[in-house]
Amino acid sequence: MKADLPQFTGLRGIAALLVLFFHVRTPVGTELTFGVADPFSQFGYLGVDIFFVLSGFILSHVYAEQFSESLSSASLRAFSVARFSRIYPLHFVTTILMLLAYGIALRVGVTPTDGSGYSPTSLILGLLLVQEWFGVVAPNPGSWSISIELLNYIAFPFLIFISMRLPRYWPALAIILGTAIAALPASTNVLHGVAEFVMGCAAYAASKQYKGAVSWPVSGAFFALPFLVFYASNIRGFGIPALSFTAAIYFLAVSDRRDETPSPGCVQLGRWCLLVRYPTQSICFNGLCGSAGSMSLQNFRSFRAIHT
Protein backbone atom coordinates (compact mmCIF):
# COMPACT_ATOMS: atom_id res chain seq x y z
CA MET A 1 0.00 0.00 0.00
CA LYS A 2 1.35 3.39 -0.97
CA ALA A 3 1.93 6.05 1.66
CA ASP A 4 -0.77 8.55 2.44
CA LEU A 5 -0.69 11.99 0.79
CA PRO A 6 -1.13 14.40 3.71
CA GLN A 7 -0.80 17.49 1.52
CA PHE A 8 -4.18 16.61 -0.02
CA THR A 9 -6.11 16.14 3.22
CA GLY A 10 -6.70 19.87 3.69
CA LEU A 11 -7.81 20.16 0.06
CA ARG A 12 -10.37 17.40 0.53
CA GLY A 13 -11.78 19.19 3.56
CA ILE A 14 -11.99 22.52 1.72
CA ALA A 15 -13.73 20.90 -1.26
CA ALA A 16 -16.29 19.27 1.05
CA LEU A 17 -17.02 22.62 2.71
CA LEU A 18 -17.43 24.29 -0.68
CA VAL A 19 -20.21 21.87 -1.56
CA LEU A 20 -21.77 22.38 1.87
CA PHE A 21 -21.81 26.17 1.64
CA PHE A 22 -23.18 26.02 -1.89
CA HIS A 23 -26.18 24.05 -0.64
CA VAL A 24 -26.83 26.17 2.46
CA ARG A 25 -26.99 29.42 0.50
CA THR A 26 -30.77 29.03 0.18
CA PRO A 27 -31.88 26.95 3.19
CA VAL A 28 -35.25 28.70 3.53
CA GLY A 29 -35.57 30.36 0.15
CA THR A 30 -33.50 33.42 1.08
CA GLU A 31 -30.07 33.45 -0.49
CA LEU A 32 -27.25 33.90 1.97
CA THR A 33 -23.97 35.64 1.28
CA PHE A 34 -20.58 35.00 2.80
CA GLY A 35 -18.68 38.24 2.30
CA VAL A 36 -15.23 37.81 0.78
CA ALA A 37 -15.86 34.06 0.61
CA ASP A 38 -18.98 34.54 -1.50
CA PRO A 39 -17.33 33.51 -4.80
CA PHE A 40 -16.45 30.18 -3.24
CA SER A 41 -19.90 29.51 -1.80
CA GLN A 42 -21.77 30.72 -4.89
CA PHE A 43 -19.84 28.29 -7.08
CA GLY A 44 -19.21 25.70 -4.40
CA TYR A 45 -20.60 22.97 -6.64
CA LEU A 46 -17.15 22.98 -8.24
CA GLY A 47 -15.97 21.14 -5.15
CA VAL A 48 -17.27 17.95 -6.77
CA ASP A 49 -15.02 18.60 -9.77
CA ILE A 50 -12.06 18.87 -7.42
CA PHE A 51 -12.91 15.44 -6.12
CA PHE A 52 -13.14 13.91 -9.60
CA VAL A 53 -9.63 15.14 -10.43
CA LEU A 54 -8.33 14.17 -7.01
CA SER A 55 -9.87 10.71 -7.30
CA GLY A 56 -7.95 10.00 -10.50
CA PHE A 57 -4.73 11.25 -8.92
CA ILE A 58 -5.02 9.25 -5.70
CA LEU A 59 -6.15 6.01 -7.33
CA SER A 60 -3.16 6.32 -9.65
CA HIS A 61 -0.90 6.88 -6.65
CA VAL A 62 -2.15 3.67 -5.06
CA TYR A 63 -2.74 1.35 -8.02
CA ALA A 64 -0.62 2.54 -10.97
CA GLU A 65 2.21 0.10 -10.34
CA GLN A 66 -0.23 -2.77 -9.84
CA PHE A 67 -1.90 -2.31 -13.24
CA SER A 68 1.06 -1.03 -15.21
CA GLU A 69 2.42 -4.47 -16.13
CA SER A 70 -0.64 -6.70 -16.32
CA LEU A 71 -4.39 -6.95 -15.78
CA SER A 72 -4.53 -10.23 -13.93
CA SER A 73 -7.88 -11.55 -12.83
CA ALA A 74 -6.70 -11.55 -9.22
CA SER A 75 -5.70 -7.87 -9.22
CA LEU A 76 -8.89 -6.84 -11.05
CA ARG A 77 -10.98 -8.81 -8.58
CA ALA A 78 -9.23 -7.27 -5.57
CA PHE A 79 -9.60 -3.77 -6.99
CA SER A 80 -13.29 -4.31 -7.82
CA VAL A 81 -14.09 -5.66 -4.37
CA ALA A 82 -12.28 -2.78 -2.68
CA ARG A 83 -14.06 -0.15 -4.77
CA PHE A 84 -17.48 -1.83 -4.50
CA SER A 85 -17.23 -2.17 -0.73
CA ARG A 86 -16.44 1.52 -0.40
CA ILE A 87 -19.35 2.96 -2.34
CA TYR A 88 -22.20 0.47 -2.65
CA PRO A 89 -23.24 -0.65 0.88
CA LEU A 90 -23.95 2.88 2.07
CA HIS A 91 -25.51 3.76 -1.29
CA PHE A 92 -27.95 0.89 -0.83
CA VAL A 93 -28.78 1.92 2.74
CA THR A 94 -29.34 5.57 1.85
CA THR A 95 -31.52 4.58 -1.12
CA ILE A 96 -33.74 2.56 1.22
CA LEU A 97 -33.86 5.49 3.66
CA MET A 98 -34.91 7.86 0.88
CA LEU A 99 -37.65 5.44 -0.19
CA LEU A 100 -38.88 5.26 3.40
CA ALA A 101 -38.83 9.06 3.65
CA TYR A 102 -40.79 9.31 0.41
CA GLY A 103 -43.36 6.82 1.66
CA ILE A 104 -43.75 8.65 4.97
CA ALA A 105 -44.17 11.96 3.15
CA LEU A 106 -46.97 10.56 1.01
CA ARG A 107 -48.54 8.95 4.05
CA VAL A 108 -48.82 12.24 5.93
CA GLY A 109 -50.10 14.08 2.87
CA VAL A 110 -46.90 15.86 1.87
CA THR A 111 -46.09 15.86 -1.84
CA PRO A 112 -42.33 15.90 -2.54
CA THR A 113 -41.13 18.69 -4.78
CA ASP A 114 -39.90 16.18 -7.37
CA GLY A 115 -41.14 12.61 -7.49
CA SER A 116 -39.46 11.63 -10.75
CA GLY A 117 -36.66 9.85 -8.90
CA TYR A 118 -39.06 7.28 -7.47
CA SER A 119 -40.30 5.66 -10.66
CA PRO A 120 -39.56 1.94 -11.19
CA THR A 121 -36.97 2.82 -13.84
CA SER A 122 -35.24 5.30 -11.54
CA LEU A 123 -35.25 2.77 -8.71
CA ILE A 124 -33.72 -0.02 -10.80
CA LEU A 125 -31.07 2.17 -12.40
CA GLY A 126 -30.36 3.80 -9.03
CA LEU A 127 -29.85 0.47 -7.28
CA LEU A 128 -27.51 -0.57 -10.09
CA LEU A 129 -25.72 2.78 -9.64
CA VAL A 130 -25.86 3.53 -13.36
CA GLN A 131 -28.60 6.16 -13.28
CA GLU A 132 -26.36 9.07 -14.24
CA TRP A 133 -25.16 7.18 -17.30
CA PHE A 134 -28.70 7.47 -18.66
CA GLY A 135 -29.50 10.93 -17.30
CA VAL A 136 -31.99 9.58 -14.75
CA VAL A 137 -32.55 10.93 -11.25
CA ALA A 138 -32.34 8.21 -8.60
CA PRO A 139 -34.27 8.01 -5.31
CA ASN A 140 -31.07 9.23 -3.68
CA PRO A 141 -30.21 12.11 -6.03
CA GLY A 142 -26.89 12.74 -4.34
CA SER A 143 -25.60 9.44 -5.69
CA TRP A 144 -25.10 10.95 -9.16
CA SER A 145 -21.44 11.57 -8.39
CA ILE A 146 -20.67 8.00 -7.35
CA SER A 147 -22.58 6.75 -10.40
CA ILE A 148 -19.91 8.54 -12.42
CA GLU A 149 -17.20 7.25 -10.09
CA LEU A 150 -18.37 3.71 -10.76
CA LEU A 151 -17.78 4.29 -14.45
CA ASN A 152 -14.35 5.72 -13.63
CA TYR A 153 -13.53 2.67 -11.50
CA ILE A 154 -14.48 0.30 -14.31
CA ALA A 155 -12.26 2.12 -16.79
CA PHE A 156 -9.35 2.84 -14.43
CA PRO A 157 -7.30 -0.41 -14.63
CA PHE A 158 -7.49 -0.42 -18.43
CA LEU A 159 -6.63 3.28 -18.58
CA ILE A 160 -3.49 2.72 -16.51
CA PHE A 161 -2.47 -0.39 -18.47
CA ILE A 162 -2.85 1.40 -21.80
CA SER A 163 -1.29 4.68 -20.66
CA MET A 164 1.90 2.90 -19.61
CA ARG A 165 2.37 1.94 -23.26
CA LEU A 166 1.85 5.42 -24.64
CA PRO A 167 4.54 8.05 -25.32
CA ARG A 168 5.80 9.98 -22.32
CA TYR A 169 3.86 13.06 -23.39
CA TRP A 170 0.47 11.33 -23.05
CA PRO A 171 -0.37 13.27 -19.85
CA ALA A 172 -0.21 16.57 -21.75
CA LEU A 173 -2.44 15.22 -24.50
CA ALA A 174 -4.90 13.80 -21.98
CA ILE A 175 -5.12 17.10 -20.11
CA ILE A 176 -5.66 19.08 -23.34
CA LEU A 177 -8.33 16.65 -24.58
CA GLY A 178 -9.98 16.46 -21.15
CA THR A 179 -10.16 20.25 -20.93
CA ALA A 180 -11.74 20.41 -24.40
CA ILE A 181 -14.36 17.80 -23.46
CA ALA A 182 -15.18 19.49 -20.17
CA ALA A 183 -15.52 22.84 -21.95
CA LEU A 184 -18.08 21.57 -24.47
CA PRO A 185 -21.41 23.44 -24.10
CA ALA A 186 -23.19 20.08 -24.33
CA SER A 187 -20.86 18.39 -21.84
CA THR A 188 -22.88 16.24 -19.43
CA ASN A 189 -22.02 15.37 -15.84
CA VAL A 190 -20.72 12.02 -17.08
CA LEU A 191 -18.55 13.54 -19.80
CA HIS A 192 -16.84 16.12 -17.66
CA GLY A 193 -16.69 13.82 -14.62
CA VAL A 194 -14.85 11.14 -16.60
CA ALA A 195 -12.67 13.76 -18.32
CA GLU A 196 -11.64 15.23 -14.95
CA PHE A 197 -10.89 11.78 -13.55
CA VAL A 198 -8.60 11.02 -16.51
CA MET A 199 -6.96 14.42 -16.06
CA GLY A 200 -6.26 13.49 -12.44
CA CYS A 201 -4.58 10.28 -13.62
CA ALA A 202 -2.56 12.33 -16.10
CA ALA A 203 -1.55 14.78 -13.38
CA TYR A 204 -0.17 11.90 -11.33
CA ALA A 205 1.82 10.57 -14.30
CA ALA A 206 3.17 14.06 -14.97
CA SER A 207 4.18 14.48 -11.32
CA LYS A 208 6.30 11.32 -11.61
CA GLN A 209 7.98 12.56 -14.80
CA TYR A 210 8.51 16.23 -14.03
CA LYS A 211 9.50 17.04 -10.47
CA GLY A 212 10.30 20.47 -9.18
CA ALA A 213 10.42 22.63 -6.09
CA VAL A 214 7.17 24.56 -6.53
CA SER A 215 5.80 26.60 -3.66
CA TRP A 216 2.35 25.49 -2.50
CA PRO A 217 0.78 29.00 -2.94
CA VAL A 218 1.05 28.37 -6.69
CA SER A 219 -1.34 25.48 -6.19
CA GLY A 220 -3.64 27.70 -4.13
CA ALA A 221 -3.76 30.30 -6.90
CA PHE A 222 -4.87 27.71 -9.46
CA PHE A 223 -7.41 26.36 -7.01
CA ALA A 224 -9.00 29.80 -6.49
CA LEU A 225 -8.88 30.86 -10.15
CA PRO A 226 -12.16 29.29 -11.41
CA PHE A 227 -14.18 30.72 -8.53
CA LEU A 228 -12.85 34.23 -9.09
CA VAL A 229 -13.29 34.06 -12.87
CA PHE A 230 -16.88 32.84 -12.55
CA TYR A 231 -17.67 35.47 -9.91
CA ALA A 232 -16.22 38.37 -11.91
CA SER A 233 -17.65 37.40 -15.31
CA ASN A 234 -20.37 35.50 -17.12
CA ILE A 235 -17.98 32.70 -18.04
CA ARG A 236 -19.29 29.28 -17.07
CA GLY A 237 -18.73 25.65 -18.03
CA PHE A 238 -16.23 23.14 -16.75
CA GLY A 239 -13.21 23.69 -19.00
CA ILE A 240 -11.53 26.29 -16.80
CA PRO A 241 -12.23 24.42 -13.53
CA ALA A 242 -11.03 21.10 -14.97
CA LEU A 243 -7.73 22.55 -16.18
CA SER A 244 -7.19 24.79 -13.17
CA PHE A 245 -7.89 22.07 -10.59
CA THR A 246 -5.64 19.65 -12.45
CA ALA A 247 -2.84 22.24 -12.35
CA ALA A 248 -3.51 22.90 -8.66
CA ILE A 249 -3.26 19.21 -7.77
CA TYR A 250 -0.16 18.73 -9.90
CA PHE A 251 1.63 21.68 -8.32
CA LEU A 252 0.59 20.57 -4.85
CA ALA A 253 2.01 17.11 -5.58
CA VAL A 254 5.38 18.45 -6.71
CA SER A 255 5.65 21.20 -4.08
CA ASP A 256 8.89 21.26 -2.13
CA ARG A 257 7.98 19.08 0.86
CA ARG A 258 11.26 19.65 2.65
CA ASP A 259 9.85 22.72 4.35
CA GLU A 260 6.28 22.98 3.13
CA THR A 261 4.66 19.74 4.23
CA PRO A 262 1.36 20.67 5.89
CA SER A 263 1.43 20.72 9.64
CA PRO A 264 -0.48 18.07 11.63
CA GLY A 265 -2.95 20.80 12.57
CA CYS A 266 -3.70 21.54 8.91
CA VAL A 267 -4.16 17.84 8.16
CA GLN A 268 -6.49 17.44 11.14
CA LEU A 269 -8.47 20.51 10.05
CA GLY A 270 -9.05 18.90 6.66
CA ARG A 271 -10.30 15.72 8.29
CA TRP A 272 -12.58 17.71 10.60
CA CYS A 273 -14.05 19.57 7.63
CA LEU A 274 -14.97 16.26 6.01
CA LEU A 275 -16.57 14.98 9.21
CA VAL A 276 -18.53 18.12 10.04
CA ARG A 277 -19.95 18.59 6.58
CA TYR A 278 -22.51 15.84 6.29
CA PRO A 279 -24.56 16.28 9.50
CA THR A 280 -24.70 20.05 8.93
CA GLN A 281 -25.80 19.63 5.34
CA SER A 282 -28.41 17.10 6.43
CA ILE A 283 -29.97 19.58 8.85
CA CYS A 284 -30.00 22.31 6.23
CA PHE A 285 -31.73 20.71 3.31
CA ASN A 286 -32.53 17.02 3.65
CA GLY A 287 -36.14 17.30 4.77
CA LEU A 288 -38.89 14.97 3.62
CA CYS A 289 -39.81 17.39 0.85
CA GLY A 290 -36.22 17.91 -0.29
CA SER A 291 -36.22 15.39 -3.11
CA ALA A 292 -34.24 17.81 -5.24
CA GLY A 293 -31.48 17.89 -2.62
CA SER A 294 -28.79 15.30 -2.17
CA MET A 295 -28.34 12.81 0.65
CA SER A 296 -25.49 14.39 2.53
CA LEU A 297 -24.17 11.20 4.07
CA GLN A 298 -24.07 9.62 0.62
CA ASN A 299 -22.18 12.60 -0.79
CA PHE A 300 -19.74 12.42 2.09
CA ARG A 301 -19.21 8.72 1.42
CA SER A 302 -18.71 9.31 -2.28
CA PHE A 303 -16.05 11.91 -1.53
CA ARG A 304 -14.33 9.59 0.93
CA ALA A 305 -14.44 6.82 -1.69
CA ILE A 306 -11.24 8.21 -3.18
CA HIS A 307 -9.42 6.88 -0.11
CA THR A 308 -7.89 3.45 -0.19
Secondary structure, 3 states (H helix, E strand, C coil): CCCCCHHHHHHHHHHHHHHHHHHCCCCCCCCCCCHHHHHHHHCCCHHHHHHHHHHHHHHHHHHHHHHHHCCCHHHHHHHHHHHHHHHHHHHHHHHHHHHHHHHHHHHCCCCCCCCHHHCHHHHHHHHHCCHHHHCCCCCCHHHHHHHHHHHHHHHHHHHHHHHCCCCCCHHHHHHHHHHHHHHCCCCCHHHHHHHHHHHHHHHHHHHHHCCCCECHHHHHHHHHHHHHHHHHCCCCCCHHHHHHHHHHHHHHHCECHHHHCCCHHHHHHHHHHHHHHHHHHHHHHCCCCCCCCCCHHHHHHHHHCCCC
